[in-house]
């Protein structure tokens, strides 16, 4: 067994990156230079430009993809299908010379009715 330097109960933990006393985290340095730091660049002008470009691209993608998604949603409740089917039925009845609406849903000649007795 190797011996550790220090007390018997002390365990040496690895130090995280940027945790040296003389080394400050790059984000804190950038925030000290630019209080409105957005996290894109240490240069304040490039930071604002990149932030605006990312925001514009994100909003544009959301609007375009959102509208494409809504446009290609399926026909909810089959309303468009029912409209097309009704137009086909109207054209067919007009071609045959029949009235568009009749009082009987089914043809009474084809229904088996009980005898009148």
C-alpha positions in Angstrom: 0.0 0.0 0.0 1.1 3.5 -0.8 1.3 6.1 1.8 -0.6 9.4 1.3 0.8 12.7 2.5 -1.6 14.3 4.9 -3.9 13.2 7.7 -5.3 9.7 7.7 -8.8 10.8 7.0 -8.0 13.3 4.3 -8.7 12.4 0.7 -7.2 14.4 -2.2 -9.9 15.2 -4.7 -9.0 16.2 -8.3 -9.4 19.9 -9.0 -11.9 20.9 -11.7 -10.8 22.7 -14.7 -10.2 26.4 -14.2 -10.1 26.0 -10.4 -6.6 27.1 -9.9 -6.3 30.1 -7.6 -4.4 32.2 -10.2 -6.7 31.1 -13.1 -10.1 32.7 -13.4 -13.0 31.1 -15.4 -13.2 32.5 -18.9 -16.9 33.3 -18.6 -16.2 35.5 -15.5 -13.5 37.4 -17.4 -15.8 38.0 -20.3 -18.6 39.2 -18.0 -16.2 41.6 -16.3 -15.3 43.1 -19.7 -18.8 43.1 -21.0 -21.7 43.1 -18.4 -24.2 42.3 -21.2 -22.3 39.1 -22.1 -24.5 36.6 -24.0 -22.0 33.7 -24.2 -21.1 33.9 -27.9 -17.8 35.9 -28.0 -15.5 37.8 -25.7 -15.7 40.8 -28.0 -18.8 42.8 -27.1 -19.7 43.7 -30.7 -19.3 40.2 -32.0 -21.2 38.9 -29.0 -24.2 41.1 -29.7 -24.1 40.3 -33.4 -23.8 36.5 -32.9 -26.6 36.7 -30.3 -28.9 38.5 -32.7 -28.0 36.1 -35.5 -28.8 33.1 -33.4 -32.1 34.6 -32.2 -33.1 35.5 -35.8 -32.2 32.0 -37.0 -34.0 30.3 -34.1 -37.2 32.3 -34.5 -37.1 31.9 -38.3 -36.7 28.1 -38.0 -39.5 27.9 -35.5 -41.9 30.0 -37.6 -41.1 28.1 -40.9 -41.1 24.6 -39.4 -44.2 25.4 -37.3 -46.2 26.7 -40.3 -45.1 23.7 -42.4 -46.2 21.4 -39.6 -49.6 23.1 -39.3 -50.1 23.1 -43.0 -49.5 19.4 -43.4 -51.6 18.3 -40.4 -54.2 15.7 -41.4 -57.8 16.6 -42.2 -59.3 16.9 -38.7 -62.8 15.6 -38.6 -62.7 14.7 -42.3 -64.2 18.1 -43.2 -62.3 18.5 -46.5 -63.1 14.9 -47.5 -66.8 15.4 -46.8 -66.8 18.6 -48.9 -65.1 16.9 -51.8 -67.5 13.9 -51.6 -70.5 16.2 -51.5 -69.3 18.0 -54.6 -68.8 14.7 -56.4 -72.4 13.7 -55.5 -73.8 17.0 -56.7 -72.0 16.8 -60.0 -73.3 13.2 -60.5 -76.9 14.1 -59.7 -76.7 17.1 -62.0 -75.3 14.8 -64.8 -78.2 12.3 -64.3 -80.8 15.1 -64.1 -81.9 14.1 -60.6 -82.9 16.6 -57.9 -80.0 17.4 -55.5 -82.0 16.4 -52.4 -84.9 14.0 -52.1 -87.3 13.4 -49.2 -86.3 9.7 -49.1 -82.8 8.7 -48.0 -83.3 5.2 -49.5 -85.1 4.4 -52.7 -88.6 3.3 -51.6 -88.8 0.8 -54.5 -85.8 -1.1 -53.2 -87.0 -1.4 -49.6 -88.8 -4.6 -48.5 -91.9 -3.3 -46.9 -94.5 -5.5 -45.0 -97.8 -6.1 -46.7 -100.4 -3.4 -46.2 -102.7 -5.8 -44.2 
